[in-house]
Every structure is written in structure tokens, then in C-alpha cells.
Amino acid sequence: LYKIPATTLFLGKNLIFMEECQSTNDHLLLLCQKEHLSEGSLVVTSNQTAGRGQRGNTWQTQPGLNLTFSFLLRPGFLSVQDQFYLNIFVSLGIADYLTSEAPGKVQIKWPNDILVNERKACGVLIENQISGTRLALTVVGVGLNVNQKEFSVPHATSLAIGTGRNYELASVLPVLLQHIEVRYLQLKERKLESLRESYLANLFKRNQPYTFYTADVEFEGEIVGIDEIGRLLVKGPAGTRSFDIREIRYGTFR
Ligand code: BTN
């Protein structure tokens, strides 16, 4: 089904396709323990049966309709301090691809959900192995809703819903990977400031009043940016505070 992309330099050149698999992140991590895999190695499946999401959630997707894949990076050039740039480059790469299909409709919801028309079309799960102060190995898992039309939650969507077209998954993957790779190469070239600026420019609900939830309170606030380690900066009634992913939830995405 999936071919080795001709459009990339390294991403997906070692492509492992599985008809069915529990989680492409888990499978790739397992392979990494068994053998040396080159950077950019990619596992893709048509039917992910036990997909994992952020915050211990599951990622459910109808077989054969969407993209579910994971790829391996060795970002040894990045310090643990700067690991949020992994969220930034992946989100931007995916947003760039989606914008090429659905201009004007794409935003990034912190930390790394990609929205089309204010609904989530793509989720990303990044898992790192750290060696000292450096990132030794990173598995990036991407779940992009492509052709699915019905969802169990109202805040989910797909590329097909956003554009009114259907897509061939095998044709989407190489173009998507190309966009992701371009952003990774910018990160490798340490274009940190410009990556950060593009990320902020595309951030959902930045500088707009919105409802947030912490463990015990609901409050009206405004996202003013991210701090030096990528936590969300929200200005609320009690001033500006930074939140990590376990500490805050957004309005209708609760
Ligand atoms: C989220 O939004 O919570 C992240 C979802 C990430 C889902 C992808 S699908 C491919 C890869 N394998 C997994 O088990 N999860 C990621």
C-alpha cells in the first residue's frame, strides 16, 4: 500500500508497513530495542487497534480511513531543555501540509493538536529517551484523520470533512512527510526563533478570551504565549501563569 517516499531525504526511507498493529509508537520502540534503526525509520499501519494518545488517553480510528504512523528521530543536537521544539516542528510540518489542502482553516492547539475549522484533525504523541542532558531517541506518533466522516466526539474532524474531498492515503503520506522533514531540517539548522514565531502565529486562541479548566477551577483567560520550556502562558484573573499539559484543559476540548 505505502511506498518509500521519493520526496524526502531521510524520513520514511526505511518504511515498515503493517496491515494491523496495536500501536505504531509501541512497535517502533520495540524495534529500536532489538536492532539499530536509521533516523527517519517509519512504521505505518492500516488498522491500529490500541492507539495511545496524550495524558494516557486512547486514540481510536476507523481502519483503512486515516493515517496512523510513527517515525524515529535521533535529535542528539537538542538539549532536554529545548525538547518542546519537537512539538513545534512536528505541529508546523503537519499544519503546513493541511494548509496546502485547506488554506486558512488550520491552527495548532497547544501543545501539538492540529485543528481544521477549530476541530481536531490530527494528534501527535512524542516519546523521548534521554541520555544525560541530550535527547538520544525520539519516537513521533501521528494520527491524522483523513477520510473518516463520523466521530464519537463533536470536536473531532478530518481532512475530508474540511475540504469536501476524499484522499488516497498512500498519496497523502509522502507529501505530509516532506512537509514534516522540511521543518525538522530547520530545527537541525537551529532556526529556533523563526520556528517558535511560526508556531505562535498559528496558535489556536492566542490573544483571545477563552474558557480554561484546571483541576479545580474554570476560568476565563487569554493565551499570551509559551514559556522557555514550552509551557502554555495564560493570563487569567490572578495574573499570568504557565501550565504544563497535565494542568490545563481548553474550552470545548475538555
Ligand atoms: C493525542 O492527540 O492524544 C495523540 C494521539 C496520537 C495518536 C498516534 S496514531 C500513531 C501513533 N501510535 C499511537 O499509539 N499513537 C500515535
py3Dmol code that shows the C-alpha trace and the ligand (Angstrom):
import py3Dmol

protein = """\
ATOM      1  CA  LEU A   1       0.000   0.000   0.000  1.00  0.00           C
ATOM      2  CA  TYR A   2       2.584   2.566   1.083  1.00  0.00           C
ATOM      3  CA  LYS A   3       5.682   3.220  -0.988  1.00  0.00           C
ATOM      4  CA  ILE A   4       9.015   4.659   0.079  1.00  0.00           C
ATOM      5  CA  PRO A   5       8.609   8.412  -0.426  1.00  0.00           C
ATOM      6  CA  ALA A   6      10.586   9.933  -3.266  1.00  0.00           C
ATOM      7  CA  THR A   7      10.005  13.383  -1.799  1.00  0.00           C
ATOM      8  CA  THR A   8      12.118  13.136   1.368  1.00  0.00           C
ATOM      9  CA  LEU A   9      15.813  12.912   2.184  1.00  0.00           C
ATOM     10  CA  PHE A  10      15.565  10.524   5.111  1.00  0.00           C
ATOM     11  CA  LEU A  11      12.054  10.451   6.533  1.00  0.00           C
ATOM     12  CA  GLY A  12      10.281   7.190   5.687  1.00  0.00           C
ATOM     13  CA  LYS A  13      13.160   5.787   3.631  1.00  0.00           C
ATOM     14  CA  ASN A  14      13.045   2.734   5.878  1.00  0.00           C
ATOM     15  CA  LEU A  15       9.291   2.144   5.736  1.00  0.00           C
ATOM     16  CA  ILE A  16       7.714  -0.691   7.686  1.00  0.00           C
ATOM     17  CA  PHE A  17       4.086  -1.339   6.769  1.00  0.00           C
ATOM     18  CA  MET A  18       1.870  -3.450   8.961  1.00  0.00           C
ATOM     19  CA  GLU A  19      -1.666  -4.414   7.992  1.00  0.00           C
ATOM     20  CA  GLU A  20      -2.605  -4.273  11.660  1.00  0.00           C
ATOM     21  CA  CYS A  21      -0.781  -3.324  14.817  1.00  0.00           C
ATOM     22  CA  GLN A  22      -1.631  -2.312  18.370  1.00  0.00           C
ATOM     23  CA  SER A  23       0.273   0.967  18.385  1.00  0.00           C
ATOM     24  CA  THR A  24       2.834   2.170  15.851  1.00  0.00           C
ATOM     25  CA  ASN A  25       4.657   4.031  18.645  1.00  0.00           C
ATOM     26  CA  ASP A  26       4.970   0.815  20.667  1.00  0.00           C
ATOM     27  CA  HIS A  27       6.017  -1.200  17.642  1.00  0.00           C
ATOM     28  CA  LEU A  28       8.715   1.264  16.654  1.00  0.00           C
ATOM     29  CA  LEU A  29      10.021   1.460  20.235  1.00  0.00           C
ATOM     30  CA  LEU A  30      10.172  -2.319  20.341  1.00  0.00           C
ATOM     31  CA  LEU A  31      12.089  -2.498  17.060  1.00  0.00           C
ATOM     32  CA  CYS A  32      14.559   0.090  18.399  1.00  0.00           C
ATOM     33  CA  GLN A  33      15.331  -2.169  21.335  1.00  0.00           C
ATOM     34  CA  LYS A  34      16.021  -5.113  19.041  1.00  0.00           C
ATOM     35  CA  GLU A  35      18.049  -3.554  16.239  1.00  0.00           C
ATOM     36  CA  HIS A  36      19.703  -0.357  15.115  1.00  0.00           C
ATOM     37  CA  LEU A  37      17.248   1.612  13.034  1.00  0.00           C
ATOM     38  CA  SER A  38      18.278   4.565  10.916  1.00  0.00           C
ATOM     39  CA  GLU A  39      16.899   8.009  11.632  1.00  0.00           C
ATOM     40  CA  GLY A  40      13.616   8.505   9.796  1.00  0.00           C
ATOM     41  CA  SER A  41      12.576   4.836  10.048  1.00  0.00           C
ATOM     42  CA  LEU A  42       8.794   4.753   9.933  1.00  0.00           C
ATOM     43  CA  VAL A  43       6.088   2.299  10.950  1.00  0.00           C
ATOM     44  CA  VAL A  44       2.668   2.742   9.355  1.00  0.00           C
ATOM     45  CA  THR A  45      -0.445   0.634   9.779  1.00  0.00           C
ATOM     46  CA  SER A  46      -3.911   0.435   8.237  1.00  0.00           C
ATOM     47  CA  ASN A  47      -5.503  -0.753  11.437  1.00  0.00           C
ATOM     48  CA  GLN A  48      -4.199   0.441  14.766  1.00  0.00           C
ATOM     49  CA  THR A  49      -6.040  -1.482  17.458  1.00  0.00           C
ATOM     50  CA  ALA A  50      -4.704   0.048  20.690  1.00  0.00           C
ATOM     51  CA  GLY A  51      -3.526   3.539  19.740  1.00  0.00           C
ATOM     52  CA  ARG A  52      -2.249   5.685  22.559  1.00  0.00           C
ATOM     53  CA  GLY A  53      -2.824   9.400  22.981  1.00  0.00           C
ATOM     54  CA  GLN A  54      -1.596  12.109  25.292  1.00  0.00           C
ATOM     55  CA  ARG A  55      -2.409  12.093  29.000  1.00  0.00           C
ATOM     56  CA  GLY A  56      -2.903   8.297  28.927  1.00  0.00           C
ATOM     57  CA  ASN A  57      -5.860   8.598  26.537  1.00  0.00           C
ATOM     58  CA  THR A  58      -6.582   6.154  23.746  1.00  0.00           C
ATOM     59  CA  TRP A  59      -6.521   7.086  20.065  1.00  0.00           C
ATOM     60  CA  GLN A  60      -9.333   5.488  18.141  1.00  0.00           C
ATOM     61  CA  THR A  61      -9.578   5.497  14.398  1.00  0.00           C
ATOM     62  CA  GLN A  62     -11.603   3.592  11.809  1.00  0.00           C
ATOM     63  CA  PRO A  63      -9.494   1.011   9.937  1.00  0.00           C
ATOM     64  CA  GLY A  64      -8.309   1.995   6.460  1.00  0.00           C
ATOM     65  CA  LEU A  65      -9.584   5.573   6.530  1.00  0.00           C
ATOM     66  CA  ASN A  66      -6.858   7.527   8.285  1.00  0.00           C
ATOM     67  CA  LEU A  67      -3.105   7.789   8.658  1.00  0.00           C
ATOM     68  CA  THR A  68      -1.540   6.272  11.775  1.00  0.00           C
ATOM     69  CA  PHE A  69       2.232   6.140  11.764  1.00  0.00           C
ATOM     70  CA  SER A  70       5.338   6.726  13.868  1.00  0.00           C
ATOM     71  CA  PHE A  71       8.842   7.716  12.908  1.00  0.00           C
ATOM     72  CA  LEU A  72      12.209   7.665  14.594  1.00  0.00           C
ATOM     73  CA  LEU A  73      14.458  10.662  15.182  1.00  0.00           C
ATOM     74  CA  ARG A  74      17.845  10.913  16.828  1.00  0.00           C
ATOM     75  CA  PRO A  75      17.857  14.587  17.826  1.00  0.00           C
ATOM     76  CA  GLY A  76      21.189  14.423  19.662  1.00  0.00           C
ATOM     77  CA  PHE A  77      21.705  18.092  18.781  1.00  0.00           C
ATOM     78  CA  LEU A  78      18.803  19.103  21.019  1.00  0.00           C
ATOM     79  CA  SER A  79      19.115  19.545  24.774  1.00  0.00           C
ATOM     80  CA  VAL A  80      16.433  18.248  27.101  1.00  0.00           C
ATOM     81  CA  GLN A  81      15.660  21.909  27.903  1.00  0.00           C
ATOM     82  CA  ASP A  82      14.752  22.506  24.268  1.00  0.00           C
ATOM     83  CA  GLN A  83      12.628  19.392  23.786  1.00  0.00           C
ATOM     84  CA  PHE A  84       9.460  21.432  23.214  1.00  0.00           C
ATOM     85  CA  TYR A  85      10.903  22.297  19.792  1.00  0.00           C
ATOM     86  CA  LEU A  86       9.990  18.733  18.831  1.00  0.00           C
ATOM     87  CA  ASN A  87       6.331  19.637  19.354  1.00  0.00           C
ATOM     88  CA  ILE A  88       6.881  22.844  17.427  1.00  0.00           C
ATOM     89  CA  PHE A  89       8.480  21.362  14.324  1.00  0.00           C
ATOM     90  CA  VAL A  90       6.052  18.415  14.035  1.00  0.00           C
ATOM     91  CA  SER A  91       2.980  20.607  14.538  1.00  0.00           C
ATOM     92  CA  LEU A  92       4.229  23.072  11.950  1.00  0.00           C
ATOM     93  CA  GLY A  93       5.043  20.368   9.410  1.00  0.00           C
ATOM     94  CA  ILE A  94       1.567  18.878   9.718  1.00  0.00           C
ATOM     95  CA  ALA A  95      -0.063  22.325   9.724  1.00  0.00           C
ATOM     96  CA  ASP A  96       1.901  23.255   6.585  1.00  0.00           C
ATOM     97  CA  TYR A  97       0.596  20.151   4.825  1.00  0.00           C
ATOM     98  CA  LEU A  98      -3.003  20.709   5.935  1.00  0.00           C
ATOM     99  CA  THR A  99      -2.802  24.381   4.961  1.00  0.00           C
ATOM    100  CA  SER A 100      -1.718  23.352   1.474  1.00  0.00           C
ATOM    101  CA  GLU A 101      -5.003  21.396   1.239  1.00  0.00           C
ATOM    102  CA  ALA A 102      -7.296  23.632   3.291  1.00  0.00           C
ATOM    103  CA  PRO A 103      -5.869  27.175   3.280  1.00  0.00           C
ATOM    104  CA  GLY A 104      -6.986  29.469   6.053  1.00  0.00           C
ATOM    105  CA  LYS A 105      -8.587  26.749   8.146  1.00  0.00           C
ATOM    106  CA  VAL A 106      -5.662  25.267  10.026  1.00  0.00           C
ATOM    107  CA  GLN A 107      -4.427  26.061  13.532  1.00  0.00           C
ATOM    108  CA  ILE A 108      -2.259  24.447  16.177  1.00  0.00           C
ATOM    109  CA  LYS A 109      -3.794  23.803  19.546  1.00  0.00           C
ATOM    110  CA  TRP A 110      -1.103  23.700  22.195  1.00  0.00           C
ATOM    111  CA  PRO A 111       0.888  21.588  22.560  1.00  0.00           C
ATOM    112  CA  ASN A 112       0.510  19.681  19.299  1.00  0.00           C
ATOM    113  CA  ASP A 113      -3.060  19.081  18.143  1.00  0.00           C
ATOM    114  CA  ILE A 114      -3.776  20.272  14.653  1.00  0.00           C
ATOM    115  CA  LEU A 115      -7.195  21.772  14.055  1.00  0.00           C
ATOM    116  CA  VAL A 116      -9.125  22.238  10.851  1.00  0.00           C
ATOM    117  CA  ASN A 117     -12.034  24.660  11.249  1.00  0.00           C
ATOM    118  CA  GLU A 118     -11.462  24.643  15.016  1.00  0.00           C
ATOM    119  CA  ARG A 119     -11.853  20.870  15.297  1.00  0.00           C
ATOM    120  CA  LYS A 120      -9.117  18.339  15.883  1.00  0.00           C
ATOM    121  CA  ALA A 121      -7.955  16.573  12.724  1.00  0.00           C
ATOM    122  CA  CYS A 122      -4.598  15.345  13.984  1.00  0.00           C
ATOM    123  CA  GLY A 123      -2.998  14.226  17.239  1.00  0.00           C
ATOM    124  CA  VAL A 124       0.686  13.729  17.957  1.00  0.00           C
ATOM    125  CA  LEU A 125       2.357  11.610  20.619  1.00  0.00           C
ATOM    126  CA  ILE A 126       6.068  12.269  21.114  1.00  0.00           C
ATOM    127  CA  GLU A 127       8.095   9.888  23.284  1.00  0.00           C
ATOM    128  CA  ASN A 128      11.718  10.600  24.148  1.00  0.00           C
ATOM    129  CA  GLN A 129      14.616   8.630  25.516  1.00  0.00           C
ATOM    130  CA  ILE A 130      17.055  10.880  27.264  1.00  0.00           C
ATOM    131  CA  SER A 131      20.775  10.345  27.690  1.00  0.00           C
ATOM    132  CA  GLY A 132      22.306  12.802  30.175  1.00  0.00           C
ATOM    133  CA  THR A 133      21.209  16.256  29.050  1.00  0.00           C
ATOM    134  CA  ARG A 134      20.556  15.250  25.434  1.00  0.00           C
ATOM    135  CA  LEU A 135      17.733  13.590  23.552  1.00  0.00           C
ATOM    136  CA  ALA A 136      19.036  10.242  22.376  1.00  0.00           C
ATOM    137  CA  LEU A 137      15.995   8.938  20.624  1.00  0.00           C
ATOM    138  CA  THR A 138      12.539  10.266  19.807  1.00  0.00           C
ATOM    139  CA  VAL A 139       9.505   8.457  18.507  1.00  0.00           C
ATOM    140  CA  VAL A 140       6.924  10.748  16.927  1.00  0.00           C
ATOM    141  CA  GLY A 141       3.473   9.201  16.506  1.00  0.00           C
ATOM    142  CA  VAL A 142       0.990  10.896  14.207  1.00  0.00           C
ATOM    143  CA  GLY A 143      -2.710  10.156  13.897  1.00  0.00           C
ATOM    144  CA  LEU A 144      -4.182  12.193  11.042  1.00  0.00           C
ATOM    145  CA  ASN A 145      -7.872  11.812  10.319  1.00  0.00           C
ATOM    146  CA  VAL A 146      -8.046  11.786   6.551  1.00  0.00           C
ATOM    147  CA  ASN A 147     -11.225  10.201   5.175  1.00  0.00           C
ATOM    148  CA  GLN A 148     -13.237   9.413   8.292  1.00  0.00           C
ATOM    149  CA  LYS A 149     -16.584  11.241   8.336  1.00  0.00           C
ATOM    150  CA  GLU A 150     -18.144  10.238  11.626  1.00  0.00           C
ATOM    151  CA  PHE A 151     -16.700  10.715  15.065  1.00  0.00           C
ATOM    152  CA  SER A 152     -17.886   9.918  18.558  1.00  0.00           C
ATOM    153  CA  VAL A 153     -16.908  13.374  19.841  1.00  0.00           C
ATOM    154  CA  PRO A 154     -18.095  16.707  18.420  1.00  0.00           C
ATOM    155  CA  HIS A 155     -14.659  18.351  18.449  1.00  0.00           C
ATOM    156  CA  ALA A 156     -13.093  15.860  16.005  1.00  0.00           C
ATOM    157  CA  THR A 157     -12.855  16.259  12.252  1.00  0.00           C
ATOM    158  CA  SER A 158     -10.896  15.039   9.250  1.00  0.00           C
ATOM    159  CA  LEU A 159      -9.171  16.446   6.213  1.00  0.00           C
ATOM    160  CA  ALA A 160     -12.015  15.142   4.023  1.00  0.00           C
ATOM    161  CA  ILE A 161     -14.626  16.938   6.118  1.00  0.00           C
ATOM    162  CA  GLY A 162     -12.554  20.124   5.921  1.00  0.00           C
ATOM    163  CA  THR A 163     -12.156  20.086   2.161  1.00  0.00           C
ATOM    164  CA  GLY A 164     -15.102  18.026   0.907  1.00  0.00           C
ATOM    165  CA  ARG A 165     -12.728  15.686  -0.957  1.00  0.00           C
ATOM    166  CA  ASN A 166     -11.571  12.126  -0.417  1.00  0.00           C
ATOM    167  CA  TYR A 167      -7.900  11.276  -0.345  1.00  0.00           C
ATOM    168  CA  GLU A 168      -5.681   8.362  -1.228  1.00  0.00           C
ATOM    169  CA  LEU A 169      -3.749   7.634   1.948  1.00  0.00           C
ATOM    170  CA  ALA A 170      -0.701   6.391   0.063  1.00  0.00           C
ATOM    171  CA  SER A 171      -0.512   9.721  -1.781  1.00  0.00           C
ATOM    172  CA  VAL A 172      -1.010  11.850   1.315  1.00  0.00           C
ATOM    173  CA  LEU A 173       1.793  10.232   3.323  1.00  0.00           C
ATOM    174  CA  PRO A 174       4.803  11.259   1.178  1.00  0.00           C
ATOM    175  CA  VAL A 175       3.622  14.869   0.876  1.00  0.00           C
ATOM    176  CA  LEU A 176       2.947  15.073   4.590  1.00  0.00           C
ATOM    177  CA  LEU A 177       6.375  13.592   5.354  1.00  0.00           C
ATOM    178  CA  GLN A 178       8.035  16.091   3.076  1.00  0.00           C
ATOM    179  CA  HIS A 179       6.486  18.987   4.991  1.00  0.00           C
ATOM    180  CA  ILE A 180       7.475  17.457   8.326  1.00  0.00           C
ATOM    181  CA  GLU A 181      11.031  16.875   7.144  1.00  0.00           C
ATOM    182  CA  VAL A 182      11.429  20.484   5.974  1.00  0.00           C
ATOM    183  CA  ARG A 183      10.546  21.691   9.473  1.00  0.00           C
ATOM    184  CA  TYR A 184      12.870  19.128  11.086  1.00  0.00           C
ATOM    185  CA  LEU A 185      15.748  20.346   8.942  1.00  0.00           C
ATOM    186  CA  GLN A 186      15.007  23.910  10.092  1.00  0.00           C
ATOM    187  CA  LEU A 187      15.220  22.675  13.671  1.00  0.00           C
ATOM    188  CA  LYS A 188      18.502  20.925  12.922  1.00  0.00           C
ATOM    189  CA  GLU A 189      19.807  24.199  11.496  1.00  0.00           C
ATOM    190  CA  ARG A 190      18.771  25.757  14.814  1.00  0.00           C
ATOM    191  CA  LYS A 191      16.277  28.197  13.339  1.00  0.00           C
ATOM    192  CA  LEU A 192      14.670  28.172  16.762  1.00  0.00           C
ATOM    193  CA  GLU A 193      13.382  31.719  16.815  1.00  0.00           C
ATOM    194  CA  SER A 194      11.652  31.503  13.456  1.00  0.00           C
ATOM    195  CA  LEU A 195      10.119  28.099  14.300  1.00  0.00           C
ATOM    196  CA  ARG A 196       8.832  29.498  17.551  1.00  0.00           C
ATOM    197  CA  GLU A 197       7.384  32.557  15.818  1.00  0.00           C
ATOM    198  CA  SER A 198       5.575  30.465  13.198  1.00  0.00           C
ATOM    199  CA  TYR A 199       4.210  28.211  15.943  1.00  0.00           C
ATOM    200  CA  LEU A 200       2.875  31.178  17.916  1.00  0.00           C
ATOM    201  CA  ALA A 201       1.433  32.756  14.784  1.00  0.00           C
ATOM    202  CA  ASN A 202      -0.640  29.610  14.205  1.00  0.00           C
ATOM    203  CA  LEU A 203      -1.633  29.011  17.817  1.00  0.00           C
ATOM    204  CA  PHE A 204      -5.347  28.471  18.403  1.00  0.00           C
ATOM    205  CA  LYS A 205      -6.964  31.112  20.638  1.00  0.00           C
ATOM    206  CA  ARG A 206      -3.841  33.151  21.164  1.00  0.00           C
ATOM    207  CA  ASN A 207      -4.670  36.635  22.437  1.00  0.00           C
ATOM    208  CA  GLN A 208      -8.387  35.857  22.566  1.00  0.00           C
ATOM    209  CA  PRO A 209     -10.570  35.356  25.624  1.00  0.00           C
ATOM    210  CA  TYR A 210     -11.401  31.696  26.171  1.00  0.00           C
ATOM    211  CA  THR A 211     -12.515  29.298  28.885  1.00  0.00           C
ATOM    212  CA  PHE A 212      -9.900  27.100  30.551  1.00  0.00           C
ATOM    213  CA  TYR A 213     -10.117  24.434  33.200  1.00  0.00           C
ATOM    214  CA  THR A 214      -7.582  23.408  35.795  1.00  0.00           C
ATOM    215  CA  ALA A 215      -8.099  20.546  38.245  1.00  0.00           C
ATOM    216  CA  ASP A 216     -10.420  22.588  40.424  1.00  0.00           C
ATOM    217  CA  VAL A 217     -11.435  25.776  38.619  1.00  0.00           C
ATOM    218  CA  GLU A 218     -12.932  27.060  35.435  1.00  0.00           C
ATOM    219  CA  PHE A 219     -11.635  30.474  34.433  1.00  0.00           C
ATOM    220  CA  GLU A 220     -11.665  32.984  31.618  1.00  0.00           C
ATOM    221  CA  GLY A 221      -8.216  33.676  30.317  1.00  0.00           C
ATOM    222  CA  GLU A 222      -6.126  34.506  27.307  1.00  0.00           C
ATOM    223  CA  ILE A 223      -3.171  32.612  25.911  1.00  0.00           C
ATOM    224  CA  VAL A 224      -0.272  35.041  25.702  1.00  0.00           C
ATOM    225  CA  GLY A 225       2.401  32.610  24.501  1.00  0.00           C
ATOM    226  CA  ILE A 226       4.597  29.765  25.711  1.00  0.00           C
ATOM    227  CA  ASP A 227       7.444  29.954  28.228  1.00  0.00           C
ATOM    228  CA  GLU A 228      11.066  28.924  27.675  1.00  0.00           C
ATOM    229  CA  ILE A 229      10.283  25.228  28.156  1.00  0.00           C
ATOM    230  CA  GLY A 230       7.078  25.266  26.130  1.00  0.00           C
ATOM    231  CA  ARG A 231       4.521  25.526  28.911  1.00  0.00           C
ATOM    232  CA  LEU A 232       1.370  27.427  27.996  1.00  0.00           C
ATOM    233  CA  LEU A 233       1.264  31.009  29.286  1.00  0.00           C
ATOM    234  CA  VAL A 234      -2.258  32.059  30.162  1.00  0.00           C
ATOM    235  CA  LYS A 235      -3.283  35.423  31.511  1.00  0.00           C
ATOM    236  CA  GLY A 236      -6.166  34.910  33.931  1.00  0.00           C
ATOM    237  CA  PRO A 237      -7.869  36.820  36.722  1.00  0.00           C
ATOM    238  CA  ALA A 238      -4.917  36.118  39.023  1.00  0.00           C
ATOM    239  CA  GLY A 239      -2.237  37.194  36.549  1.00  0.00           C
ATOM    240  CA  THR A 240      -0.158  35.285  34.013  1.00  0.00           C
ATOM    241  CA  ARG A 241       0.797  31.682  34.842  1.00  0.00           C
ATOM    242  CA  SER A 242       2.419  28.837  32.967  1.00  0.00           C
ATOM    243  CA  PHE A 243       0.758  25.439  32.735  1.00  0.00           C
ATOM    244  CA  ASP A 244       2.061  22.057  31.687  1.00  0.00           C
ATOM    245  CA  ILE A 245      -0.074  19.547  29.832  1.00  0.00           C
ATOM    246  CA  ARG A 246      -1.413  17.884  32.958  1.00  0.00           C
ATOM    247  CA  GLU A 247      -2.515  21.181  34.479  1.00  0.00           C
ATOM    248  CA  ILE A 248      -4.877  22.773  31.973  1.00  0.00           C
ATOM    249  CA  ARG A 249      -7.707  21.942  29.610  1.00  0.00           C
ATOM    250  CA  TYR A 250      -9.308  24.025  26.910  1.00  0.00           C
ATOM    251  CA  GLY A 251     -12.937  25.086  26.469  1.00  0.00           C
ATOM    252  CA  THR A 252     -14.852  22.690  24.251  1.00  0.00           C
ATOM    253  CA  PHE A 253     -11.947  20.237  24.018  1.00  0.00           C
ATOM    254  CA  ARG A 254     -12.378  19.232  27.605  1.00  0.00           C
TER     255      ARG A 254
END
"""
ligand_1 = """\
16
BTN
C -3.334 12.728 21.109
O -3.846 13.645 20.493
O -3.714 12.403 22.235
C -2.194 11.992 20.460
C -2.675 10.923 19.545
C -1.536 10.217 18.839
C -2.010 9.059 18.002
C -0.932 8.464 17.164
S -1.576 7.328 15.980
C 0.014 6.720 15.622
C 0.786 6.694 16.930
N 0.614 5.444 17.624
C -0.026 5.583 18.797
O -0.302 4.663 19.586
N -0.339 6.874 18.984
C 0.151 7.709 17.896
"""
view = py3Dmol.view(width=600, height=400)
view.addModel(protein, "pdb")
view.setStyle({"model": 0}, {"cartoon": {"style": "trace"}})
view.addModel(ligand_1, "xyz")
view.setStyle({"model": 1}, {"stick": {}})
view.zoomTo()
view.show()
